[in-house]
Amino acid sequence: MNDLERRLGILEARYEISALRSKYCWYTTRGMRDAVVALFTEDCLFANARQPDGAVVEVRGQNALSTYLARMRPGRRVPMVMNEVTDVYGDSAEGTCVMQSFSDDPFVGHYIDSFRR
């Protein structure tokens, strides 16, 4: 693979990851739990640090994630992502972005993501 092909591959991967984050927000806003879960790998790790006591809830695997997201309802939260930074390493990537969630209990936070093709 020449340098131009490599650079184009990185740009395409970043675009796809940005689209994946946007789909996550779109599906979450609409309460589309199955569509959200399908964005994650079968062996995923979903960690939520937004607990009243500061504890981190870790959910492993798509089945457990589906159960965890059972409370998802259309319009309950409207998350938006911005300020994306993504590093691509072949078939994997890591990144972060700022997330602002509009709801009865609005908040701002960030995602720390790992991706695998």
Secondary structure, DSSP 8 states (H G I E B T S, - for coil): --HHHHHHHHHHHHHHHHHHHHHHHHHHHTT-HHHHHHTS-TT-EEEE---TT---EEEESHHHHHHHGGG--TTS-EEEEEEEEEEEETTEEEEEEEEEEESSS-EEEEEEEEEE-
